[in-house]
Amino acid sequence: MIRTGIVGFGFSAQTFHLPFLSVLPDFAPVAVVSSKRELVAEHLPTASYYATIEEMLSEAELDLVVITSPNHTHYDYARQALEADCHVLLEKPFVVKSGQGLDLLRLANARGKILCPYQNRRWDGDFLTVKSLIESGELGNVRVFESNFDRFRPEVRNRWREQPGDGSGILYDLGSHLVDQALYLFGQPQALTARCRSMRPQSQAVDYFHMTLHYSDKEVILNSSPYRSGTTSRFVVQGDKATFSCQGLDIQEQQLRDGVTVTYHQFGRQQHVGKLEIGDNVTEREVELEFGCYSELFAQLARAILNGETSPVDTYDAVKVIYALELAQHSSAAGKTERWEF
């Protein structure tokens, strides 16, 4: 049994972590750091409550610390947990500066501990479908890859993710997912061009980005806008044999918001299909999207901790994501393409 402490008890912890940690048999959530004592008692009545991570690490016996606190705290809290000889599952964005990520990577290696970035959207059903189609060769050689994560949120909300500060804004919030998926599929690009803007009235953080990763044989385009209403385009993948496209977002987040248990047999089943268009004559067929399975990340993490298997997400991959976000900001500020030199 993996004795687990949770740092932060906001939307991320309650929606993306607790539904798995409280159900999967290898995890036992035994401690929580939060300012919301009554809420913790409601959801985890048997867990010990702590006001600070320092208190939890000094008093609780833990194997794993799950960090879901605001982005600017990730580096410091992860460092403390590793120094206390705990494994760490660290919410995205991993850190706010790539140098911090490299420091944590060195520390985790020195301590012999797993430091797993929570890049859960590698297990989105639509992304798993795209990955499978690419690997099968059905699309041929990918030449243009477009990934969008748009929402209709035209007004700034009073939440820390939308306030100014290190690691705030949509570039770090959603861009970390899109960049991770792109690098996971295609590796490191040769260069990057980006436009990062605060478009909404009164916005003080990036709420729109358009980013292109330049490869020798393909272009990878990543977008996020707060002004897209209706059903959104998610992926358009153009190969030299066929094009795949799909709309809408993976269903798992909505199911988790709605309280659907992760053990439900239809959990992760997508409500929409993709479209495959083949060749110049455009032979078209529907593609059923794969089930999404965030639970697989937790299952792999448990095996890594208990059996010494590989972490579900490589730490160095997450450092490269943060470098890409830094490079995107440099590109946007300078108004030019930046070479990838990581």
C-alpha positions in Angstrom: 0.0 0.0 0.0 1.3 3.4 -1.0 0.8 5.9 1.8 -0.1 9.1 0.0 -0.1 12.7 1.1 -1.9 15.4 -1.0 -0.7 19.0 -1.1 -3.5 21.3 -2.0 -7.2 20.4 -2.1 -8.7 22.6 -4.8 -10.2 21.7 -8.2 -7.2 19.7 -9.4 -6.9 17.5 -6.3 -10.7 16.9 -6.1 -11.3 16.3 -9.8 -8.1 14.7 -11.2 -6.5 12.9 -8.3 -8.8 12.0 -5.4 -11.2 10.0 -7.6 -8.3 7.7 -8.5 -6.3 7.7 -5.3 -9.4 6.9 -3.2 -10.5 4.0 -5.4 -7.4 2.3 -6.8 -6.3 -0.4 -4.3 -2.6 0.4 -4.3 -3.1 3.9 -2.9 -4.1 5.1 0.6 -4.6 8.9 1.0 -3.6 9.4 4.6 -2.6 13.0 4.8 -3.7 16.4 3.3 -2.2 19.9 3.3 -4.9 22.5 2.7 -6.5 25.6 4.0 -9.9 23.9 3.6 -10.1 21.7 6.7 -13.8 21.1 6.7 -13.8 20.1 3.0 -10.9 17.7 3.6 -12.8 16.1 6.5 -15.9 15.8 4.3 -14.0 13.9 1.5 -11.3 12.1 3.5 -12.6 11.8 7.0 -9.8 9.3 8.0 -6.9 11.4 6.6 -4.7 13.5 8.8 -5.0 17.3 8.2 -2.0 19.6 8.1 -1.8 23.4 7.6 1.7 23.2 5.9 3.7 20.8 3.9 6.5 21.1 6.5 4.2 19.7 9.2 3.0 16.9 7.0 6.5 15.8 6.0 7.7 15.9 9.6 4.8 14.1 11.2 3.2 11.7 8.6 4.8 8.5 7.3 4.5 8.8 3.6 5.6 7.0 0.5 4.2 9.4 -2.1 3.4 13.1 -2.1 0.9 14.4 -4.7 1.4 18.2 -5.3 -1.6 20.0 -6.7 -0.9 23.5 -5.2 -0.5 26.7 -7.3 2.2 26.5 -10.0 4.7 28.8 -8.4 4.9 26.5 -5.4 5.7 23.3 -7.3 9.5 23.6 -7.2 9.8 24.3 -3.5 7.2 21.7 -2.4 8.6 19.0 -4.7 12.1 19.6 -3.4 10.9 19.3 0.2 9.1 16.1 -0.5 12.1 14.5 -2.3 14.4 15.6 0.5 12.0 13.8 2.9 12.6 10.6 0.8 9.1 10.6 -0.8 8.2 9.8 -4.3 6.4 12.7 -6.0 3.5 13.1 -8.4 3.7 16.7 -9.5 0.8 18.5 -11.3 1.4 20.3 -14.5 2.9 22.7 -15.3 5.8 20.7 -13.8 7.6 23.9 -12.6 7.7 27.4 -14.0 11.4 27.5 -15.1 13.3 24.7 -16.9 16.3 25.2 -14.6 14.1 24.3 -11.6 13.1 21.1 -13.4 16.7 20.1 -14.0 17.5 20.7 -10.3 14.5 18.5 -9.2 15.6 15.8 -11.7 19.1 15.7 -10.3 17.7 15.5 -6.7 15.2 12.7 -7.6 18.0 10.7 -9.2 20.3 11.2 -6.2 17.6 10.1 -3.8 16.5 7.2 -5.9 12.9 8.5 -6.0 10.3 8.7 -8.7 9.4 12.3 -9.8 6.4 11.8 -12.1 4.9 14.8 -13.9 1.2 14.6 -14.1 0.8 14.8 -17.9 -2.5 12.9 -17.8 -3.7 14.0 -21.2 -1.4 11.5 -22.8 -4.3 9.2 -21.8 -7.0 11.2 -23.5 -9.0 9.0 -25.8 -8.6 11.2 -28.9 -4.9 11.5 -28.4 -4.5 7.7 -28.0 -6.4 7.4 -31.3 -4.1 9.8 -33.0 -1.1 8.1 -31.6 -2.4 4.7 -32.8 -3.1 5.9 -36.3 0.3 7.4 -36.7 2.1 4.3 -35.4 0.0 2.0 -37.6 1.1 4.0 -40.7 -2.5 4.6 -41.8 -1.8 8.3 -42.2 1.5 7.8 -43.9 4.2 10.3 -43.0 2.7 13.2 -41.0 3.4 16.5 -42.6 1.1 18.9 -40.7 -0.2 18.3 -37.2 -2.7 20.7 -35.6 -3.8 20.5 -32.0 -6.3 22.9 -30.5 -7.6 23.3 -26.9 -10.1 26.1 -27.2 -12.8 27.2 -24.8 -15.5 30.0 -24.6 -14.4 32.0 -21.6 -14.6 35.6 -22.7 -14.5 37.1 -19.2 -11.6 36.9 -16.7 -12.4 34.9 -13.6 -11.1 35.5 -10.1 -8.8 32.5 -9.9 -5.1 32.3 -9.4 -4.6 30.7 -12.8 -5.8 33.9 -14.5 -3.9 36.3 -12.3 -0.4 37.7 -13.2 2.6 35.7 -11.9 5.1 33.0 -12.7 3.5 30.1 -14.4 0.0 31.6 -14.6 -2.1 32.0 -17.8 -3.3 29.6 -20.4 0.2 29.0 -21.9 1.3 27.1 -18.8 -2.2 25.7 -18.0 -3.2 24.2 -21.4 0.0 24.8 -23.4 1.8 22.3 -21.1 -0.6 19.6 -22.3 -0.4 20.4 -26.0 3.4 20.7 -26.0 3.8 17.5 -24.1 1.6 15.6 -26.5 3.6 17.0 -29.5 7.0 16.3 -28.1 5.8 12.8 -27.1 4.8 12.0 -30.6 7.5 13.8 -32.6 10.5 14.6 -30.3 12.3 17.9 -30.2 11.8 20.4 -33.0 14.5 22.5 -34.7 12.8 25.8 -34.0 9.7 27.4 -32.5 7.5 30.4 -33.4 4.8 31.7 -31.1 2.4 34.4 -30.4 1.2 34.7 -26.8 -1.3 37.4 -25.9 -3.7 38.7 -23.2 -6.7 39.3 -25.4 -9.6 39.6 -23.0 -10.4 43.0 -21.4 -8.8 43.3 -18.0 -6.7 40.2 -18.6 -3.3 40.3 -17.0 -2.1 36.8 -18.0 -1.7 35.1 -21.3 -5.1 33.8 -22.4 -4.4 33.1 -26.1 -1.5 31.4 -27.9 -0.6 30.2 -31.3 2.6 28.2 -31.5 4.3 26.3 -34.3 7.0 23.7 -33.8 9.2 23.5 -36.9 10.6 20.1 -37.8 12.7 19.1 -40.9 9.7 17.2 -42.4 6.6 18.6 -40.7 4.9 21.6 -39.0 3.2 21.2 -35.7 0.6 23.9 -34.8 -0.7 24.3 -31.3 -3.5 26.7 -30.4 -5.7 27.9 -27.6 -8.3 30.6 -27.6 -10.8 31.8 -25.0 -13.3 32.9 -27.7 -14.2 29.6 -29.3 -17.9 28.8 -28.8 -19.7 25.7 -29.9 -18.0 22.4 -30.8 -14.3 22.8 -31.1 -11.8 21.2 -33.5 -9.4 19.2 -31.4 -7.0 17.4 -33.9 -6.3 17.7 -37.6 -3.5 15.4 -38.6 -2.4 15.5 -42.3 -0.3 12.7 -43.6 0.8 11.8 -47.1 -1.7 9.0 -47.2 -4.7 10.3 -45.2 -6.0 13.0 -42.9 -7.6 12.4 -39.5 -9.7 14.9 -37.7 -11.9 15.0 -34.6 -13.9 17.5 -32.6 -14.7 18.1 -29.0 -12.7 17.4 -25.9 -12.0 14.1 -24.2 -14.9 13.2 -21.9 -13.0 12.2 -18.8 -12.8 15.6 -17.2 -16.5 16.2 -17.6 -17.3 12.7 -16.2 -15.0 13.5 -13.2 -16.8 16.8 -12.7 -20.1 15.0 -12.8 -19.0 12.5 -10.1 -18.9 9.5 -12.4 -16.8 6.8 -10.7 -13.6 5.8 -12.4 -14.5 2.2 -12.1 -17.7 2.6 -14.2 -17.4 0.4 -17.2 -18.2 3.3 -19.6 -15.8 5.7 -18.0 -13.6 7.3 -20.7 -15.8 6.3 -23.6 -16.0 9.2 -26.0 -19.3 10.6 -27.2 -18.1 11.6 -30.6 -16.1 9.9 -33.4 -13.2 11.0 -35.6 -13.0 11.1 -39.4 -10.4 9.6 -41.6 -10.2 10.9 -45.2 -8.0 8.8 -47.5 -6.3 9.9 -50.7 -7.2 12.3 -53.4 -10.6 10.7 -54.1 -11.4 11.3 -50.4 -12.6 7.9 -49.3 -14.1 8.8 -45.9 -14.8 6.6 -42.9 -15.7 7.2 -39.2 -13.1 6.2 -36.6 -14.4 5.3 -33.1 -12.2 7.0 -30.6 -10.4 5.0 -28.0 -11.5 5.0 -24.4 -9.6 7.6 -22.3 -7.8 6.1 -19.3 -6.2 8.5 -16.8 -6.3 5.6 -14.4 -3.5 4.0 -16.4 -1.1 6.8 -15.2 -1.9 5.9 -11.6 -1.6 2.2 -12.2 1.8 2.6 -13.9 2.9 4.9 -11.1 1.9 2.3 -8.5 3.9 -0.4 -10.3 6.9 2.0 -10.5 6.8 2.6 -6.8 6.0 -1.0 -5.7 7.9 -3.0 -8.3 10.6 -0.8 -9.6 9.0 -0.4 -13.1 9.5 2.8 -15.2 7.6 6.0 -14.3 4.6 6.6 -16.5 6.0 10.0 -17.5 9.7 10.7 -17.8 10.8 13.7 -15.7 13.1 15.0 -18.5 10.2 15.1 -20.9 8.5 17.6 -18.5 11.6 19.7 -18.4 11.6 20.0 -22.2 7.9 21.1 -22.0 8.8 24.0 -19.7 11.7 24.9 -22.0 9.3 25.1 -24.9 7.0 27.4 -23.0 9.9 29.6 -22.1 11.0 29.6 -25.7 7.5 30.5 -26.8 7.4 33.5 -24.6 10.8 34.7 -26.0 9.6 34.2 -29.5 6.4 36.1 -28.9 8.2 39.0 -27.2 10.9 39.2 -29.9 8.5 38.6 -32.8 10.7 36.0 -34.4 11.4 32.3 -34.7 13.7 30.9 -32.0 16.0 28.0 -32.5 15.6 25.0 -30.2 18.8 24.6 -28.3 17.9 22.6 -25.2 
